[in-house]
Amino acid sequence: MEKIKAETYKGIEYVQFKNLPENQKLPLSSWLEPGQAFTISKESDIVTNCILYDDYSGWYDNIYCALAVPSDLPSVAAVASSKSRNQKADFFSRIWPFSSFVLKS
């Protein structure tokens, strides 16, 4: 289990969803409430699918690490890959409203 480090922009600590380890993406996305993801508009770049580091860190410490997964159960990635693409796309479109708010420079 690996906790990623925060990135910082204008004093806001965040993590970008795409930088999470694969085994954390699905569990975290199902835990997040709609509107928790945001976009940062930097001078020369747009950073999408961001989560406040405090939200990620709290989830990681209190939920992700607290779950004891027996080794004989399939991994989250194996379960996710067994779903059809349409099911996964529908799942993420319902729980992951990436454009909930934008931080502008």
C-alpha positions as CSV (number, residue, x, y, z in Angstrom):
1,M,0.0,0.0,0.0
2,E,1.5,3.3,-1.1
3,K,0.3,6.8,-0.1
4,I,1.2,9.3,-2.7
5,K,2.5,12.8,-1.8
6,A,0.6,16.0,-2.3
7,E,1.1,18.4,-5.1
8,T,0.7,22.1,-4.2
9,Y,-0.6,25.0,-6.3
10,K,-1.2,28.4,-4.7
11,G,-1.2,26.9,-1.2
12,I,-3.7,24.2,-2.1
13,E,-2.5,20.6,-1.6
14,Y,-4.1,18.1,-3.9
15,V,-3.6,14.8,-5.7
16,Q,-4.5,14.1,-9.3
17,F,-6.6,11.0,-9.7
18,K,-4.5,9.7,-12.6
19,N,-1.4,9.6,-10.4
20,L,-3.0,7.3,-7.8
21,P,-1.9,3.6,-7.7
22,E,-4.3,1.5,-9.7
23,N,-5.5,-0.4,-6.7
24,Q,-6.7,2.9,-5.1
25,K,-8.6,4.4,-8.0
26,L,-11.8,2.4,-7.8
27,P,-12.2,2.3,-4.0
28,L,-11.5,6.0,-3.7
29,S,-13.8,7.0,-6.6
30,S,-16.7,5.0,-4.9
31,W,-16.0,6.8,-1.6
32,L,-15.9,10.3,-3.0
33,E,-19.0,12.5,-2.9
34,P,-20.1,14.3,-6.1
35,G,-18.4,17.6,-6.3
36,Q,-15.2,16.7,-4.5
37,A,-13.1,16.6,-7.7
38,F,-11.9,19.8,-9.2
39,T,-9.8,21.3,-12.0
40,I,-6.9,23.7,-11.7
41,S,-6.3,26.2,-14.4
42,K,-2.6,27.1,-14.3
43,E,-0.8,29.7,-16.4
44,S,0.3,27.1,-19.0
45,D,-1.7,24.0,-18.1
46,I,-5.0,22.7,-17.0
47,V,-4.9,20.0,-14.3
48,T,-8.0,17.9,-14.2
49,N,-9.5,15.3,-11.8
50,C,-7.9,16.7,-8.7
51,I,-8.8,15.8,-5.1
52,L,-7.9,17.8,-2.0
53,Y,-5.0,16.0,-0.3
54,D,-6.8,16.1,3.1
55,D,-9.7,14.2,1.6
56,Y,-7.3,11.6,0.0
57,S,-5.2,11.3,3.1
58,G,-8.2,10.9,5.4
59,W,-9.6,8.2,3.1
60,Y,-6.2,6.4,2.8
61,D,-5.5,6.4,6.6
62,N,-9.0,5.7,7.9
63,I,-10.6,3.6,5.3
64,Y,-8.2,2.1,2.8
65,C,-5.5,1.0,5.3
66,A,-8.2,-0.2,7.7
67,L,-9.6,-2.7,5.2
68,A,-8.0,-6.1,5.6
69,V,-8.4,-7.9,2.3
70,P,-7.8,-11.6,2.4
71,S,-5.3,-12.7,-0.2
72,D,-7.7,-15.3,-1.7
73,L,-10.1,-12.6,-2.8
74,P,-9.7,-11.1,-6.3
75,S,-8.0,-7.7,-6.5
76,V,-10.0,-4.5,-7.2
77,A,-8.3,-4.3,-10.6
78,A,-9.4,-7.9,-11.5
79,V,-13.0,-7.2,-10.4
80,A,-13.0,-3.9,-12.3
81,S,-11.6,-5.4,-15.5
82,S,-14.3,-8.1,-15.5
83,K,-17.0,-5.5,-15.9
84,S,-17.8,-4.3,-19.4
85,R,-16.5,-1.0,-20.7
86,N,-20.0,0.4,-20.7
87,Q,-20.6,-0.5,-17.1
88,K,-17.3,1.1,-16.1
89,A,-18.0,4.3,-18.1
90,D,-21.5,4.6,-16.6
91,F,-20.1,4.0,-13.1
92,F,-17.5,6.7,-13.4
93,S,-19.8,9.2,-15.1
94,R,-22.2,8.9,-12.2
95,I,-19.8,9.3,-9.3
96,W,-17.0,11.4,-10.8
97,P,-18.2,14.9,-11.9
98,F,-14.7,16.2,-12.8
99,S,-15.8,19.7,-13.6
100,S,-17.4,20.6,-10.3
101,F,-15.3,23.7,-9.8
102,V,-12.3,25.3,-11.3
103,L,-9.4,27.2,-9.6
104,K,-8.1,29.9,-11.9
105,S,-4.7,31.5,-11.7
